[in-house]
Amino acid sequence: MNFITRKFISAGGRKSDFGSSVPAPMLRRSFFLDRVPDGGSLTITGLGFYRLFINGEEITRGHLSPYIANPDHFVYFDKYDLGGLLRKGENAIGILLGAGIRNCLGGVGWGFAEARYRGAPTTAMVFEAGGVRFEADESFKWRASPILFDDLRVGEIYDARIEDELLGDGWASPGYDDGEWSPATVEDEPRGEQRICEAPPITERGRLSPVKIWREDDAFIYDFGQNGAGNVILRTEAEAGRKIIVDFAEILVDGRFYNETIAFGGITDLPYHRQTLDYTAGGGTREYSPSFTYYGFRYARVRGVTEAEATPSLLTFVLMSSQMRERGSFICSDNVLNALQKMTREATHSNMFHIPTDCPHREKNGWTADAALSTVHILTNLEADDFLTEWSRNVSASLNADGAMPGIVPAGDWGYDEWNGPAWDSVLIEVPYQLARLRGDMRAARIASSAMMRYIAYTTTRRDGRGLVHFGLGDWLAPHFPIKAPLELTDTIVCADISEKAAYLYRAMNMEDHALWCETVAEKYRRAVKENLIDHETATAAGRCQTSQAMAIYYGMFDESEIDKAVAVLIDLIEETEGRIDCGVLGARVIFRVLADNGRINEAYDMMVNPKAPSYGNWVLRGDTTLPEDFNAEGERIASRNHHFLGDVSAWMIDTVCGIRVNPRLEGADTADIEPRLPEAIKWAEAYHECVCGRIGVRLERDEENGNIVITAEAPDTVRGRIVAPQGYLFIDGTKEKPIASRRWIVEKIR
């Protein structure tokens, strides 16, 4: 196994437990250099998180460094260049440690509190500069910090009265007297492979001030106008010893603060069972921001301040996410679609904190289905290649001896028996496949090459006598119960799809035998669906519902001669619900694509913007600013309001409405077509996406007088592909397609 160091230390092996808490430890060490070095490096890990100081200056790479991973699988390190930070003579290193996943009591519902790797916050490091080299050992000393308790999900308790004693006189600086501090304790080396973290750091991406503040009972409610995720800055001049408590919510119910959507049960022994900031003032002007947690919210409830103190400057919302720049966007004449694009972007950022989480408050878990459903829209909108590749490494490591996967990654031993299933487990192949298809990036595929074969082989052991698979979760969070789409249908279709995608990846890696085997498995699954779950006379999939029909069409379970009839059945099903959503996450991922690809772009648009719940349009109408967890009408069920797994509509706007389709024929990520499908209700639309060749941009404008559409395209010279007239249109010279190029075209409706 690769290793960076085998020396790990803690602050006396102490960790928080149910009913008792242990402060986050501070560790320090002084050392001497006989000259100012030309450079130097420091490689460090924190299990769970760390903050790093050199000569009193914080240089931590990002919030919650180094990463969130199962330390039985991987131990992540960050490497720092110390150029310009060191001096001749005495120098000092300071490390503040947080519990992180190492001791994640707030994750009790998902097995984290019982994980075998659970232990005290731990660090390891290697310092090299000016001919001096040392590692973490008993020469480091520790003392408790003002952070009296920290948990990734529960929140943080901080006592600012301790600041003056410990922090005000430079605990991480040279010359500090640590004579009363205790020597560090040597810990066992964690079991996981040691790696330098290649994922982007979590950084600030903007700040929000409250748009409204009002009193509610003995508290003040702060409305920041936008649901999101990140940290807060508390600024106060309260007298020493006064307690200020801030907790968080996404919504109001009957005009009042309501945080049940972000609560998780069973943790009554802890100080709080919702994300909370508990702050004891130290006197004088103070500013505080939690170190080892983050929050998902729009509303904050502040208790312990006076009306005079409840000003906008008291609390600032610091929006954060894993650092990645924009790669694509969409805007059009329709405000509902514009709102959905923004809601998707905000929900995505809110759930990219080292791992792709399901929500940024209640769970903060790497649910596998969420990422599988979202990979396309994440890569279409954001530069997430490194982010997804690093997490994919953890996904591959999560398979057990049988080849089964947990429902969340990272996990301890939880989620292998029921909270998974092929639609969830598909992330193992989906992330590498989309990275390869859209970016030409094979890193994740190579990482997952062994795990993919093991998992697909595992699915074959779960087949029944008809060759069908049905285990785990299905069309999650449909607006009805029981779920209409049969599990054997959705599971077996997904098994066929991931086997085909694995074959594509194996062939790209010159592993032809693996590819042929996967294709054979896929064909068996496809045949099992067609023989057992498709009524070929009526062209109807088992379950006769939106999800069953849309998935069967999208994944090719109907013969070519049956497609028109199958689409007509889907239209009937949509009309039966008056154009409203009647499918869960699996159906919602494909239904708009099926409609648009089969000449029903107007029906897809009408369904998307329908103001009657359950629908996307209803979310916009009721004022959501991020994507909710489900489509249920308000009042029927109040779920999380900040999930990303229903966000494929954003990618659909870019690759279908504006038609920027990367690698449409699987000929390479340097190929792209522009094939727009502009709904009649939209007057204009524009989008861009940066493919591996460069920026592709499209603007569509409808000529209201003659019905023509003006297409203005921007494409790099190195991209290969076509521009195809929308369905029902031709270029004015009567042709259907042209070579892709940067220019202006006019297409006219076929009369």
Sequence and secondary structure as in RCSB ss.txt:
>XXXX:A:sequence
MNFITRKFISAGGRKSDFGSSVPAPMLRRSFFLDRVPDGGSLTITGLGFYRLFINGEEITRGHLSPYIANPDHFV
YFDKYDLGGLLRKGENAIGILLGAGIRNCLGGVGWGFAEARYRGAPTTAMVFEAGGVRFEADESFKWRASPILFD
DLRVGEIYDARIEDELLGDGWASPGYDDGEWSPATVEDEPRGEQRICEAPPITERGRLSPVKIWREDDAFIYDFG
QNGAGNVILRTEAEAGRKIIVDFAEILVDGRFYNETIAFGGITDLPYHRQTLDYTAGGGTREYSPSFTYYGFRYA
RVRGVTEAEATPSLLTFVLMSSQMRERGSFICSDNVLNALQKMTREATHSNMFHIPTDCPHREKNGWTADAALST
VHILTNLEADDFLTEWSRNVSASLNADGAMPGIVPAGDWGYDEWNGPAWDSVLIEVPYQLARLRGDMRAARIASS
AMMRYIAYTTTRRDGRGLVHFGLGDWLAPHFPIKAPLELTDTIVCADISEKAAYLYRAMNMEDHALWCETVAEKY
RRAVKENLIDHETATAAGRCQTSQAMAIYYGMFDESEIDKAVAVLIDLIEETEGRIDCGVLGARVIFRVLADNGR
INEAYDMMVNPKAPSYGNWVLRGDTTLPEDFNAEGERIASRNHHFLGDVSAWMIDTVCGIRVNPRLEGADTADIE
PRLPEAIKWAEAYHECVCGRIGVRLERDEENGNIVITAEAPDTVRGRIVAPQGYLFIDGTKEKPIASRRWIVEKI
R
>XXXX:A:secstr
   S S EEESTT   BTTB    EEEEEEEEESS  S  EEEEEEESEEEEEETTEE  SSBT S    TTTEE
EEEEEE TTT  SEEEEEEEEEE GGGG GGGGGGTGGG TT  S EEEEEEEETTEEEESSTTSEEEE SEEEE
ETTTEEEEEGGGHHHHTTT TTSTT   TTSEE EEE   SSEEEE  S  EEEEEEE  SEEEEETTEEEEEEE
EEEEEEEEEEE   TT EEEEEEESEEETTEEE GGG  SS TTSS SS EEEEE  SSSEEE  SS  EEEEEE
EEES  TTT SGGGEEEEEEEE   B EEEEES HHHHHHHHHHHHHHHHTBSSSB S TTTT   BHHHHHHHH
HHHHHHB  HHHHHHHHHHHHHT  TTS   SBSS SS SSSSS  HHHHTHHHHHHHHHHHHH   HHHHHHHH
HHHHHHHHHHTTB TTS B  S  STT SSSS SS HHHHHHHHHHHHHHHHHHHHHHTT HHHHHHHHHHHHHH
HHHHHHHTEETTTTEETT SHHHHHHHHHTT S GGGHHHHHHHHHHHHHHTTT     HHHHHHHHHHHHHTT 
HHHHHHHHH  SSSSHHHHHHTT SS  S    TTT    S   TTTHHHHHIIIIIS EEESTTSS TTBEEE 
    TT SEEEEEEEETTEEEEEEEEE TTT  EEEEEE  TT B EEE  TTEEETTS SEEE  SEEEEEEE 
 
